Amino acid sequence: MSNEELELLLLKHAEGISSQKSLAKEIGFSVGKVNYILKALVDKGFIKAEIFLNAQNKRKYSYLLTDDGLKEKVTLTKKFITRKKAEYEELQRDLEMMCNTDFSR
């Protein structure tokens, strides 16, 4: 998975993140990778991280998608769909060539 795809995945999940650990487990990446990408998205201004204290007095973050983050999410989604469509069309061409090839030689 490319960094763009991972960024898109985190932008999609941004406002529902209960913890980086649970998100990492859900999407199948390490907590360190999720933390690294989240920090980059915060630095780019796509996500706003707000600190709050939970009932057990531990620091936690609430992640909010910014207007720029929403725009980036749309842009990355369009790129992803375009790339996947091109991959699909290439696979279709390969399949057609295989079906039209005479293997009896």
C-alpha positions in Angstrom: 0.0 0.0 0.0 1.4 3.4 -1.0 1.7 6.3 1.4 -1.1 8.0 -0.5 -3.4 5.1 0.1 -2.5 4.9 3.8 -3.1 8.7 4.1 -6.5 8.2 2.4 -7.3 5.4 4.8 -6.4 7.5 7.8 -8.4 10.5 6.5 -11.4 8.2 6.1 -11.1 7.0 9.7 -9.8 10.3 11.3 -12.9 11.3 13.2 -13.6 7.8 14.4 -10.2 7.1 15.9 -10.6 5.9 19.5 -6.9 5.1 19.8 -4.0 4.7 17.5 -3.5 1.2 18.7 -7.0 0.1 17.9 -6.8 1.8 14.5 -3.5 0.2 13.7 -5.0 -3.2 14.5 -8.1 -2.5 12.4 -6.2 -1.5 9.3 -3.3 -3.9 9.8 -0.4 -1.6 10.3 2.0 -0.9 13.2 1.1 1.8 15.8 4.4 3.5 14.8 3.4 3.7 11.1 -0.1 5.0 12.1 1.4 7.6 14.4 4.0 8.7 11.8 1.3 9.2 9.1 -1.1 10.9 11.6 1.6 13.3 12.6 2.3 14.1 8.9 -1.4 14.7 8.3 -1.5 17.1 11.3 1.6 18.9 10.1 0.0 19.3 6.6 -3.1 20.8 8.3 -5.4 18.0 7.1 -6.2 16.7 10.6 -6.5 18.7 13.8 -5.5 16.8 16.9 -7.0 18.0 20.2 -5.8 16.8 23.5 -8.3 15.9 26.2 -8.1 14.0 29.5 -10.2 10.9 29.8 -11.8 9.6 33.0 -8.6 7.7 33.9 -6.6 11.0 33.7 -4.5 9.8 30.7 -3.8 12.0 27.8 -5.8 11.2 24.6 -6.3 12.9 21.3 -9.4 13.6 19.4 -8.8 13.9 15.6 -10.9 16.2 13.4 -10.8 16.4 9.7 -10.1 20.0 8.6 -11.5 21.7 5.4 -8.1 21.1 3.7 -8.2 17.5 5.0 -11.6 17.0 3.4 -10.3 18.4 0.1 -7.3 16.1 0.3 -9.5 13.2 1.0 -11.5 13.9 -2.2 -8.4 14.4 -4.2 -6.8 11.1 -3.0 -10.1 9.2 -3.5 -10.2 10.4 -7.1 -6.6 9.4 -7.7 -7.2 6.0 -6.1 -10.3 5.4 -8.3 -8.4 6.4 -11.4 -5.4 4.2 -10.6 -7.7 1.2 -9.8 -9.7 1.7 -12.9 -6.5 1.7 -15.0 -5.3 -1.5 -13.3 -8.7 -3.1 -13.9 -8.6 -2.1 -17.6 -5.1 -3.5 -18.0 -6.1 -6.8 -16.4 -9.1 -6.9 -18.8 -6.8 -6.5 -21.8 -4.4 -9.2 -20.5 -7.4 -11.6 -20.0 -8.7 -10.9 -23.4 -5.3 -11.5 -24.9 -5.0 -14.8 -23.0 -8.4 -15.9 -24.1 -7.6 -15.1 -27.8 -4.3 -16.8 -27.8 -4.0 -20.2 -29.4 -2.1 -22.4 -26.9 -2.4 -25.5 -29.1 0.9 -24.8 -30.9 
